[in-house]
Structure formats: C-alpha cells, structure tokens
Amino acid sequence: MRVSAALVLGPGGKEPNQVITLVADITKAKLLGEEFRQAQKMEAVGRLAGGVAHDFNNLLTVIGGYSDLLLADERAAGPLWEPIRQIAEAADRAAALTRQLLAFSRRHAAEPEHRPQ
C-alpha cells in the first residue's frame, strides 16, 4: 500500500482544516516489477548460454574434424583407432548438448517468461 497525505489550509491560510489522503494498492505493480526483473535475468542467462555454446561448438568442430580425419584412415590411427572413435562419439554428444544450449538461449532471448495472474 502507498499512502499519501496533504494538509489543506483553512480561511486565512494559517490553520489546517482538512487532510486529504490517497491510498493506493500497489501490490500488482510490485509483482509486475518482480516478473520483469526475472524475465531480464532469464534473457541474460539465455544470452550467456548462447555465447558459451557458440564458443564451445567452435572447439568441438576442431575435435570432431581431427578425429574424423584419423578415423577415415585406419592405418594412421592404428591401435588408437578405438580411443579416437570414442573421442569422436564424445564430440558428437557434446555437440548435441551445444544444440540444446543454443535452443535454450534462443527461446529465452526471444520469449521472456510470463506467469498467469
């Protein structure tokens, strides 16, 4: 609640003879302000997740590319072929996680969360 009051001076302007009060319920305004701040936080988290995902994806591209090159020539990999294959699979799984992070970042940067009232 917000309460404001003002004195009204009587005839001659020396003595107050009335008090005007205004009472306002600001509960909804406070809730809306909090929801707006939460939406801003989620948007910032989304932007951060997108930036991290892009940087991480760049690293995964290098890891996946080199492991694919080695796997394409089994002679070059030799006894390390199986560990290199596992590296390539891990890079693929990490790339899938990166895509999920990017989807999360796009969703939260474009659509701030709104709760029903």
N, CA, C and O of each residue as an XYZ file, in Angstrom:
468
protein
N       0.830     -1.176      0.000
C       0.000      0.000      0.000
C       0.874      1.240      0.000
O       1.931      1.289      0.629
N       0.407      2.215     -0.710
C       1.066      3.510     -0.706
C       0.053      4.525     -0.186
O      -1.070      4.605     -0.682
N       0.462      5.298      0.818
C      -0.424      6.293      1.418
C       0.245      7.653      1.291
O       1.419      7.820      1.624
N      -0.519      8.616      0.805
C      -0.043      9.995      0.714
C      -1.061     10.886      1.419
O      -2.261     10.614      1.386
N      -0.581     11.942      2.053
C      -1.481     12.858      2.760
C      -1.028     14.288      2.524
O       0.157     14.564      2.332
N      -2.014     15.200      2.545
C      -1.710     16.624      2.383
C      -2.666     17.424      3.265
O      -3.844     17.088      3.387
N      -2.153     18.465      3.864
C      -2.984     19.363      4.668
C      -3.557     20.452      3.779
O      -2.884     20.969      2.887
N      -4.815     20.790      4.040
C      -5.459     21.888      3.328
C      -5.687     22.994      4.347
O      -6.338     22.792      5.372
N      -5.144     24.155      4.047
C      -5.267     25.279      4.976
C      -6.659     25.890      4.863
O      -7.257     25.946      3.788
N      -7.148     26.342      6.007
C      -8.479     26.944      6.064
C      -8.442     28.400      5.636
O      -7.439     28.879      5.105
N      -9.541     29.096      5.870
C      -9.612     30.514      5.519
C      -8.492     31.303      6.196
O      -8.203     31.093      7.374
N      -7.904     32.154      5.495
C      -6.791     32.940      6.003
C      -5.453     32.258      5.792
O      -4.411     32.894      5.950
N      -5.455     30.980      5.438
C      -4.235     30.264      5.100
C      -3.297     29.986      6.249
O      -2.121     29.700      6.029
N      -3.805     30.066      7.504
C      -2.901     29.844      8.627
C      -3.127     28.501      9.314
O      -2.162     27.851      9.717
N      -4.333     28.087      9.450
C      -4.652     26.864     10.171
C      -5.137     25.790      9.200
O      -5.969     26.060      8.334
N      -4.605     24.550      9.348
C      -5.131     23.467      8.510
C      -6.532     23.082      8.995
O      -6.776     22.963     10.195
N      -7.444     22.889      8.041
C      -8.783     22.487      8.439
C      -9.229     21.181      7.761
O     -10.310     20.669      8.051
N      -8.393     20.644      6.856
C      -8.710     19.383      6.195
C      -7.421     18.608      5.934
O      -6.338     19.177      5.799
N      -7.581     17.303      5.868
C      -6.493     16.424      5.463
C      -7.011     15.589      4.299
O      -8.057     14.947      4.390
N      -6.267     15.613      3.217
C      -6.624     14.791      2.055
C      -5.663     13.616      2.034
O      -4.444     13.791      2.064
N      -6.226     12.418      1.983
C      -5.375     11.229      1.930
C      -5.690     10.433      0.668
O      -6.824     10.387      0.191
N      -4.651      9.820      0.160
C      -4.780      8.954     -1.017
C      -4.148      7.620     -0.658
O      -2.982      7.557     -0.266
N      -4.921      6.563     -0.794
C      -4.438      5.217     -0.512
C      -4.480      4.434     -1.817
O      -5.520      4.357     -2.472
N      -3.338      3.851     -2.189
C      -3.256      3.091     -3.443
C      -2.687      1.702     -3.154
O      -1.703      1.557     -2.429
N      -3.327      0.684     -3.737
C      -2.835     -0.688     -3.629
C      -1.839     -0.899     -4.768
O      -2.223     -0.916     -5.937
N      -0.559     -1.060     -4.424
C       0.486     -1.217     -5.437
C       1.007     -2.655     -5.500
O       2.102     -2.902     -6.005
N       0.220     -3.596     -4.987
C       0.628     -4.999     -4.979
C       0.889     -5.508     -6.389
O       1.917     -6.137     -6.643
N      -0.042     -5.238     -7.315
C       0.129     -5.711     -8.693
C       1.351     -5.081     -9.349
O       2.083     -5.755    -10.075
N       1.575     -3.799     -9.099
C       2.737     -3.123     -9.684
C       4.038     -3.751     -9.174
O       4.988     -3.917     -9.938
N       4.080     -4.098     -7.891
C       5.278     -4.744     -7.339
C       5.490     -6.113     -7.970
O       6.613     -6.473     -8.320
N       4.410     -6.875     -8.113
C       4.520     -8.203     -8.740
C       4.983     -8.097    -10.184
O       5.843     -8.860    -10.624
N       4.413     -7.152    -10.921
C       4.826     -6.961    -12.317
C       6.294     -6.557    -12.406
O       7.013     -7.018    -13.292
N       6.733     -5.707    -11.502
C       8.141     -5.299    -11.486
C       9.059     -6.485    -11.229
O      10.107     -6.614    -11.863
N       8.663     -7.355    -10.295
C       9.471     -8.536     -9.991
C       9.491     -9.498    -11.180
O      10.537    -10.066    -11.497
N       8.353     -9.683    -11.835
C       8.305    -10.549    -13.016
C       9.176     -9.994    -14.141
O       9.838    -10.749    -14.852
N       9.173     -8.676    -14.296
C      10.006     -8.046    -15.321
C      11.484     -8.271    -15.023
O      12.256     -8.592    -15.927
N      11.886     -8.105    -13.762
C      13.286     -8.339    -13.388
C      13.674     -9.799    -13.616
O      14.784    -10.087    -14.064
N      12.751    -10.724    -13.306
C      13.036    -12.140    -13.528
C      13.188    -12.428    -15.026
O      14.063    -13.197    -15.423
N      12.341    -11.816    -15.853
C      12.441    -12.003    -17.306
C      13.774    -11.463    -17.826
O      14.390    -12.068    -18.703
N      14.215    -10.334    -17.288
C      15.511     -9.778    -17.694
C      16.651    -10.723    -17.315
O      17.597    -10.901    -18.084
N      16.560    -11.326    -16.132
C      17.595    -12.281    -15.713
C      17.621    -13.483    -16.646
O      18.691    -13.930    -17.059
N      16.443    -14.008    -16.979
C      16.377    -15.167    -17.865
C      16.931    -14.827    -19.247
O      17.596    -15.654    -19.871
N      16.664    -13.626    -19.721
C      17.207    -13.211    -21.015
C      18.730    -13.136    -20.961
O      19.409    -13.539    -21.905
N      19.265    -12.620    -19.856
C      20.724    -12.542    -19.705
C      21.333    -13.945    -19.641
O      22.386    -14.191    -20.228
N      20.678    -14.855    -18.935
C      21.165    -16.242    -18.863
C      21.135    -16.866    -20.256
O      22.060    -17.579    -20.646
N      20.064    -16.591    -21.001
C      19.960    -17.114    -22.363
C      21.074    -16.604    -23.259
O      21.654    -17.369    -24.030
N      21.375    -15.313    -23.162
C      22.470    -14.740    -23.970
C      23.809    -15.357    -23.585
O      24.623    -15.675    -24.452
N      24.033    -15.526    -22.290
C      25.275    -16.145    -21.827
C      25.378    -17.579    -22.330
O      26.430    -17.997    -22.814
N      24.285    -18.331    -22.215
C      24.296    -19.729    -22.681
C      24.584    -19.782    -24.178
O      25.318    -20.659    -24.634
N      24.018    -18.862    -24.941
C      24.267    -18.833    -26.385
C      25.723    -18.546    -26.712
O      26.298    -19.175    -27.599
N      26.318    -17.601    -26.001
C      27.727    -17.277    -26.232
C      28.643    -18.435    -25.893
O      29.567    -18.750    -26.642
N      28.380    -19.071    -24.752
C      29.183    -20.227    -24.346
C      29.010    -21.356    -25.357
O      29.982    -22.006    -25.743
N      27.769    -21.587    -25.782
C      27.500    -22.674    -26.737
C      28.236    -22.439    -28.053
O      28.789    -23.381    -28.620
N      28.253    -21.218    -28.544
C      28.964    -20.932    -29.803
C      30.467    -21.167    -29.652
O      31.096    -21.777    -30.517
N      31.032    -20.685    -28.561
C      32.474    -20.893    -28.346
C      32.795    -22.372    -28.186
O      33.777    -22.863    -28.742
N      31.973    -23.076    -27.432
C      32.190    -24.498    -27.226
C      32.037    -25.264    -28.541
O      32.782    -26.208    -28.804
N      31.079    -24.859    -29.354
C      30.871    -25.513    -30.643
C      32.085    -25.343    -31.551
O      32.424    -26.255    -32.305
N      32.735    -24.202    -31.490
C      33.951    -23.991    -32.279
C      35.040    -24.993    -31.887
O      35.726    -25.544    -32.748
N      35.192    -25.222    -30.587
C      36.177    -26.210    -30.125
C      35.786    -27.621    -30.557
O      36.638    -28.409    -30.968
N      34.503    -27.934    -30.463
C      34.047    -29.271    -30.851
C      34.237    -29.532    -32.344
O      34.479    -30.665    -32.760
N      34.127    -28.489    -33.132
C      34.343    -28.638    -34.569
C      35.771    -29.105    -34.853
O      35.993    -29.971    -35.700
N      36.726    -28.529    -34.145
C      38.126    -28.928    -34.317
C      38.326    -30.370    -33.846
O      38.926    -31.179    -34.553
N      37.823    -30.688    -32.652
C      37.981    -32.047    -32.105
C      37.331    -33.068    -33.030
O      37.939    -34.085    -33.365
N      36.098    -32.797    -33.442
C      35.393    -33.722    -34.325
C      36.060    -33.849    -35.677
O      36.151    -34.946    -36.227
N      36.525    -32.740    -36.213
C      37.172    -32.763    -37.526
C      38.440    -33.599    -37.538
O      38.640    -34.429    -38.425
N      39.301    -33.375    -36.542
C      40.548    -34.145    -36.491
C      40.290    -35.623    -36.200
O      40.948    -36.493    -36.771
N      39.343    -35.905    -35.320
C      39.070    -37.322    -35.040
C      38.463    -37.997    -36.264
O      38.761    -39.163    -36.522
N      37.631    -37.309    -37.015
C      37.075    -37.890    -38.248
C      38.174    -38.150    -39.278
O      38.160    -39.176    -39.958
N      39.120    -37.225    -39.391
C      40.234    -37.439    -40.317
C      41.044    -38.681    -39.947
O      41.416    -39.475    -40.811
N      41.309    -38.834    -38.648
C      42.069    -40.004    -38.203
C      41.278    -41.290    -38.408
O      41.848    -42.313    -38.785
N      39.997    -41.249    -38.170
C      39.170    -42.446    -38.331
C      39.005    -42.823    -39.796
O      38.795    -43.995    -40.109
N      39.094    -41.862    -40.690
C      38.953    -42.147    -42.120
C      40.120    -42.982    -42.625
O      39.979    -43.714    -43.605
N      41.257    -42.882    -41.975
C      42.437    -43.657    -42.370
C      42.818    -44.560    -41.204
O      43.578    -44.156    -40.324
N      42.290    -45.786    -41.196
C      42.533    -46.715    -40.096
C      44.021    -46.995    -39.901
O      44.454    -47.272    -38.783
N      44.804    -46.926    -40.969
C      46.245    -47.155    -40.844
C      46.893    -46.073    -39.995
O      47.798    -46.352    -39.209
N      46.428    -44.835    -40.152
C      47.017    -43.730    -39.397
C      46.689    -43.868    -37.907
O      47.520    -43.543    -37.060
N      45.491    -44.344    -37.585
C      45.086    -44.456    -36.188
C      45.713    -45.672    -35.518
O      46.083    -45.613    -34.346
N      45.834    -46.766    -36.250
C      46.438    -47.985    -35.702
C      45.765    -48.425    -34.418
O      44.540    -48.519    -34.353
N      46.573    -48.697    -33.386
C      45.996    -49.180    -32.130
C      45.163    -48.112    -31.401
O      44.437    -48.425    -30.457
N      45.269    -46.875    -31.836
C      44.499    -45.793    -31.198
C      43.128    -45.576    -31.853
O      42.393    -44.656    -31.495
N      42.800    -46.456    -32.831
C      41.542    -46.258    -33.558
C      40.341    -46.230    -32.616
O      39.483    -45.356    -32.743
N      40.264    -47.173    -31.670
C      39.109    -47.234    -30.748
C      39.047    -46.004    -29.831
O      37.971    -45.420    -29.696
N      40.137    -45.590    -29.203
C      40.056    -44.360    -28.395
C      39.682    -43.127    -29.229
O      38.965    -42.246    -28.754
N      40.168    -43.072    -30.461
C      39.822    -41.932    -31.323
C      38.333    -41.973    -31.664
O      37.678    -40.932    -31.719
N      37.799    -43.180    -31.895
C      36.371    -43.321    -32.174
C      35.554    -42.840    -30.966
O      34.520    -42.192    -31.129
N      36.018    -43.157    -29.771
C      35.327    -42.705    -28.559
C      35.389    -41.182    -28.418
O      34.433    -40.557    -27.961
N      36.504    -40.598    -28.808
C      36.624    -39.135    -28.805
C      35.614    -38.538    -29.782
O      34.947    -37.554    -29.463
N      35.503    -39.128    -30.962
C      34.554    -38.628    -31.962
C      33.118    -38.738    -31.450
O      32.318    -37.825    -31.651
N      32.788    -39.851    -30.791
C      31.437    -40.007    -30.237
C      31.173    -38.996    -29.128
O      30.084    -38.428    -29.047
N      32.159    -38.776    -28.284
C      32.003    -37.785    -27.215
C      31.806    -36.385    -27.807
O      31.007    -35.600    -27.296
N      32.523    -36.080    -28.866
C      32.356    -34.782    -29.531
C      30.946    -34.661    -30.114
O      30.345    -33.588    -30.068
N      30.421    -35.756    -30.659
C      29.049    -35.734    -31.183
C      28.033    -35.504    -30.061
O      27.090    -34.729    -30.225
N      28.223    -36.174    -28.928
C      27.302    -35.986    -27.790
C      27.393    -34.555    -27.261
O      26.379    -33.943    -26.926
N      28.611    -34.031    -27.188
C      28.791    -32.651    -26.723
C      28.156    -31.664    -27.698
O      27.611    -30.643    -27.280
N      28.224    -31.962    -28.989
C      27.585    -31.091    -29.984
C      26.072    -31.098    -29.803
O      25.425    -30.068    -29.993
N      25.498    -32.245    -29.439
C      24.057    -32.316    -29.180
C      23.691    -31.447    -27.970
O      22.671    -30.757    -27.986
N      24.512    -31.481    -26.941
C      24.284    -30.616    -25.781
C      24.394    -29.147    -26.169
O      23.628    -28.310    -25.692
N      25.343    -28.844    -27.032
C      25.517    -27.471    -27.501
C      24.266    -27.002    -28.241
O      23.831    -25.864    -28.065
N      23.687    -27.876    -29.069
C      22.448    -27.512    -29.775
C      21.323    -27.237    -28.778
O      20.518    -26.329    -28.989
N      21.261    -28.012    -27.696
C      20.240    -27.764    -26.674
C      20.461    -26.415    -25.996
O      19.508    -25.679    -25.739
N      21.718    -26.096    -25.710
C      22.022    -24.780    -25.123
C      21.615    -23.648    -26.065
O      21.062    -22.639    -25.629
N      21.890    -23.820    -27.349
C      21.521    -22.793    -28.319
C      20.010    -22.651    -28.404
O      19.500    -21.534    -28.493
N      19.284    -23.765    -28.378
C      17.819    -23.701    -28.406
C      17.304    -22.988    -27.157
O      16.388    -22.171    -27.241
N      17.889    -23.294    -26.003
C      17.521    -22.625    -24.757
C      17.781    -21.126    -24.856
O      16.938    -20.319    -24.466
N      18.941    -20.758    -25.375
C      19.295    -19.339    -25.432
C      18.379    -18.580    -26.380
O      18.000    -17.444    -26.096
N      18.022    -19.184    -27.488
C      17.121    -18.510    -28.432
C      15.730    -18.348    -27.839
O      15.099    -17.303    -27.996
N      15.257    -19.384    -27.157
C      13.920    -19.347    -26.579
C      13.840    -18.260    -25.513
O      12.862    -17.514    -25.468
N      14.854    -18.160    -24.656
C      14.784    -17.201    -23.565
C      15.167    -15.791    -23.992
O      14.758    -14.826    -23.346
N      15.922    -15.651    -25.034
C      16.235    -14.305    -25.505
C      15.043    -13.725    -26.251
O      14.846    -12.509    -26.256
N      14.244    -14.585    -26.883
C      13.126    -14.100    -27.691
C      11.817    -14.069    -26.929
O      10.949    -13.253    -27.239
N      11.647    -14.946    -25.926
C      10.372    -15.068    -25.249
C      10.552    -14.974    -23.738
O      10.735    -16.002    -23.085
N      10.505    -13.764    -23.158
C      10.582    -13.663    -21.711
C       9.428    -14.426    -21.064
O       8.318    -14.456    -21.596
N       9.695    -15.033    -19.928
C       8.702    -15.857    -19.259
C       7.616    -14.984    -18.640
O       7.911    -13.986    -17.982
N       6.346    -15.369    -18.857
C       5.213    -14.670    -18.259
C       4.390    -15.680    -17.483
O       4.033    -16.738    -18.001
N       4.095    -15.346    -16.242
C       3.266    -16.230    -15.435
C       1.832    -15.716    -15.461
O       1.614    -14.504    -15.452
N       0.848    -16.618    -15.494
C      -0.553    -16.175    -15.465
C      -0.857    -15.504    -14.140
O      -0.274    -15.842    -13.110
N      -1.774    -14.550    -14.177
C      -2.126    -13.828    -12.941
C      -3.431    -14.309    -12.384
O      -3.881    -13.814    -11.350
